[in-house]
C-alpha cells in the first residue's frame, strides 16, 4: 500500500530573517514581472522568443543584489 503523508512545518523567523524573506519574495516578484513584460514586448515586435536572465536586471535595479541569486533564478 502506498500512503501519502504530509508534514507541516512552522517557522518563527526573527526580525532580520523576516526582512530578508520579504526582500527575497519582493525581488522574485519584481524579476518575474520584468522578465515577463520584456518577453511579451519582444515577442510582439519580432515574433521570436527572448532569452533573459535575472543577472541582466541587476545593473538597473541594484537592490536585487541584496538577495540570493538562486532565489531569483
VENDA-V911209 format. One record per pair of residues at least 24 apart in sequence whose C-alpha atoms are under 7 Angstrom apart, sorted by the first residue. I is the first residue (numbers start at 1). J is the second residue. Records with the same first field share a line. If there is no record, write none. Layout:
BEGIN
I->J ; J
END
This chain:
BEGIN
23->67
24->67
27->64
28->71 ; 72
31->72
END
